Amino acid sequence: MEPQPSLDERERRAWSAFVTMRRDLEAALARDLARHGLSVSDFEVLARLGQAPGGEMRARDLATAIGWDKARLSKHVTRMAGRGLVERREAADDGRGQIVALTAQAEQVAATAAPNHVAAVRRYFFDLIEPDELDVLERVMARINARAAGA
């Protein structure tokens, strides 16, 4: 692979702004979720399960959906189960797989946290983007995501 030229000043400023935005946005969203006793990772798991039929998914499918490896998901689900937010059980169709499911407690927490999270996403992200910028931003992020996923 050929050495790449250094970033020019404009590229450096844009990259630095992106890195700072990503860090600060995640921190702001994490602070808001912490008020509900949740981490960003907790919310990601709860949101995916909440979108699934019956509030449950096979563990391997959940890991794939949120982009985690099986070990990370297993450790995180263990912590969430200890707090009463999810439960695990064997998959009925093959005794090897595991199902991760929302608990009633998780549904109560999510019912409060989700609207506040949406409000925070609006406040920290969408309220700062002009309507004509949104389509451009979406196209740019789709290209970046596609390239990074193929790496």
N, C-alpha and C positions, 0 to 999 in steps of 0.2 A: 504494500500500500504506500502510495506516494505521500510525503509530508505535505500537509495542508498549510497554506499561508495563514498568518495570524489574523485574528478578527480585526476589521478596521474599526475606527472609533464609533461609527454609527451602529455597527453590529454589536460591539462591546456594550454600548449603552442599552441597546434593546435586550441583549441577553441578561445583563445585570438587572434590568427592570423586571424581566420575567422571573428570574430566580428570587428576587426580593418579593414580588407579588405572590408567587406560589407559597413561599414561607409564611408571609404575613397573613395571607388569606386562610391558610390551613390553621394557623394559630388563632385567628379570630373565630373561625368556626368551631375549633376545639374548645375555646373558652365558653362559647354559647352552649355547646352540648354538655360541658362539664356541669353546668347549672342543673342539668337533669340527671347527673350521675353517669353520663355516657362519654365514651371516647369517640373519636371520628371512626375508628375501626368498629366499635360496638354498633354505631349507627348504620354503618355500611352493611353489616350482617343483618341487623333488624330490618333495614329497608328492603334488602333482597328477599328475605324470608316473607316480609309483609306483602310483596308483589307475587309471591308464589301461591299456587292453589293450596288451600288449607293451611297456609303459613308454614309450610315445611318443604325441605329439599333434601336430596341425597347430598351427603357431605362433599363428595367429589364434584358434583355439579355446582354447589355453592362456592367451593374453592375456585373453580374455573370462572364463575360469574364475576367474582371480585378480584381475580388475578393473583390469588395467593397459592402457595404450594400447600400440599396436604398437611405437612408438619405445622406450619404457621396456623392454618385453620384449626387444627386439632387443639393446639395450645390455647388459642383464643376462645374457642367454643368451651373448653374446659373451664376457663375463667368466668365466662358468661354464665355457664350452667351453675357454677358455684354461687353466683349472685342471683340465681333464679330467673334469668332472662331467656334461656333456651333449655331445651331438654334434648337428649340423644336417645335413640333407640335403634335396634337392629332393623334393617330393611326387611319387610315381610317377604319379599320375592326372592331373596338370596341370603342367607344368614351372614354374609361377609360385609355387605354394605351398611352404612349408618345413615340414619335420617336425623337431621337437625330441625327442630321445630320451635316455634315461638311458644312461650308460656303466656298465661293470662296476665301475669305481672308485666311481661314485655309489651303486651298490647296496650296496657294502661300507660306505661312509660312512653311508648311510641306515640300514643294519642296526644300527649302533651308536648313531647319533644319535636315531633314532625312539623307542626305548624310554625313553631318557633324557629326551627332550622330553615324552613322555606323563607321565612321573613328575614333571617340573617343572610341567606344566599342572595336574596333581593337587595338588601341593604349594602352588602359588601361587594356585590358583583353586578347584577343586572341594572340597578339604579344608576350605575356609573357608565353604562354603555348606551350610546345613542341607537335608536332603532335601525338606522342604515348601517351601523357598524356590526350589528349582531350577525347578519348573514356572512359578512366577510370574516369575522372572528370564527364562526363555525366552520367555514371552508378551510381556513388556515389550520385550525386545530385538527380537523379531519385528516389533512395531508400529513401533519406531524405525527399524529397517532398511527396512521397507516405505515409510515416509514419506520417509526420506532417499533411497532409490532412485528415488522418483517426483519428486524435486525437480528 
